[in-house]
Amino acid sequence: MKENIALPFAEARRAGRHAPLQRHRGRLSLSVEEQSGAHAVLALRDVSPFGVGVESSLLVEKGKHIRLTYKEADLALIVVGTVVWHKPLPSTRADTGKEQHHLGIELRPSDVVKNIHFFRHLSGVQPVNGNGA
């Protein structure tokens, strides 16, 4: 029986991250545990099978669990993770006049198949072999 062993966060952080595709037709949003409603993600900064960097007008505290949802036509991809860090963005980057934050989100390791599918779709990285793995 093959064990599913997650990489320690520091090691996963060193894994290759990719800039997201710029031609997405869909919409990315995030929801925070214990809060109703979804909030639009202003920008997807980077993505890997282990984590995601996003820009949001919503400050989400470290340790909060979030759900990222990407919807495009009849496709809906959902991943779950934990905010591991956040920092304010310089006010010169804010087009709306609202404060914006860069959030670092570690994806839930037990959802590796969903995480990889999300990563592949948003980054454009294709499987190495022909069977989708």
C-alpha positions in Angstrom: 0.0 0.0 0.0 1.4 3.3 -1.0 1.3 6.0 1.7 0.3 9.6 0.8 3.0 11.7 2.6 2.7 15.4 2.3 5.8 17.5 2.0 6.6 19.8 4.9 5.5 23.3 4.1 9.0 24.8 3.8 9.8 22.1 1.3 6.6 22.5 -0.6 7.2 26.2 -0.8 10.5 25.6 -2.7 8.6 23.5 -5.3 8.2 25.2 -8.7 5.4 27.8 -8.8 4.0 29.0 -12.1 2.5 32.3 -13.1 -1.2 31.7 -14.0 -2.5 31.8 -17.5 -3.6 35.3 -18.4 -6.4 34.3 -20.8 -8.8 32.8 -18.3 -12.4 33.3 -19.2 -13.6 32.3 -15.8 -14.0 33.9 -12.4 -12.0 33.1 -9.2 -13.5 33.8 -5.8 -12.7 33.0 -2.2 -14.8 32.2 0.8 -13.6 32.3 4.4 -14.7 29.8 7.0 -17.5 31.0 9.2 -18.4 33.8 6.8 -21.2 33.9 4.3 -20.6 34.9 0.7 -17.8 34.8 -1.7 -15.3 37.5 -2.5 -13.8 38.1 -5.9 -10.1 37.4 -6.2 -8.5 40.5 -7.7 -5.5 38.7 -9.1 -3.9 35.2 -9.1 -0.2 35.8 -8.5 1.1 32.3 -8.6 0.0 28.7 -8.3 1.5 25.3 -7.5 0.1 21.9 -6.6 0.8 22.9 -2.9 -0.4 26.5 -2.7 -1.7 29.7 -4.3 -0.8 33.4 -4.0 -3.8 35.7 -4.5 -4.6 39.4 -4.3 -7.7 40.3 -2.4 -9.5 43.3 -1.0 -10.4 41.1 1.9 -7.8 40.7 4.7 -7.9 37.1 5.8 -6.0 36.3 9.0 -3.3 33.7 9.1 -4.7 30.3 10.1 -8.1 30.8 8.6 -9.5 28.1 6.3 -10.6 29.3 2.9 -12.2 27.8 -0.2 -11.1 29.0 -3.7 -13.6 28.5 -6.5 -12.9 28.9 -10.2 -15.9 28.9 -12.5 -15.7 29.0 -16.3 -18.8 28.1 -18.4 -19.8 24.6 -17.2 -16.5 24.0 -15.3 -16.2 24.5 -11.5 -13.0 23.8 -9.6 -12.9 24.1 -5.9 -9.9 23.8 -3.6 -9.6 24.3 0.1 -6.6 25.7 2.0 -5.2 27.7 4.9 -3.9 31.2 4.9 -0.2 30.9 5.9 0.7 34.5 5.5 -0.6 37.9 4.3 0.8 41.3 3.6 -0.7 44.6 2.5 0.0 45.6 -1.1 1.4 49.1 -1.8 -1.4 51.6 -2.2 -0.1 52.5 -5.7 -1.3 49.1 -6.9 -4.8 49.6 -5.7 -7.0 50.8 -8.7 -10.1 50.8 -6.6 -8.9 53.0 -3.8 -9.5 50.1 -1.4 -6.8 48.4 0.6 -5.5 45.2 -1.1 -3.7 42.2 0.4 -1.4 39.5 -0.9 -2.4 36.2 0.6 -0.4 33.0 0.7 -2.6 29.9 0.8 -1.4 26.4 1.5 -3.7 23.9 -0.2 -5.0 21.0 1.9 -2.6 18.1 1.3 -5.3 15.4 1.5 -6.9 16.9 -1.6 -3.9 16.3 -3.8 -5.9 15.2 -6.9 -8.2 18.3 -6.8 -5.1 20.5 -6.1 -3.2 19.2 -9.1 -6.3 19.6 -11.4 -6.7 23.2 -10.2 -3.0 23.8 -10.7 -2.9 22.3 -14.2 -6.0 24.2 -15.3 -4.9 27.6 -14.0 -1.2 27.3 -15.0 -1.6 25.5 -18.3 0.9 22.8 -17.3 0.0 19.5 -19.0 0.4 16.0 -17.6 3.8 14.3 -18.4 2.1 11.0 -19.4 -1.0 10.5 -21.4 -3.2 9.1 -18.6 -4.0 12.4 -16.9 -1.7 11.8 -13.9 
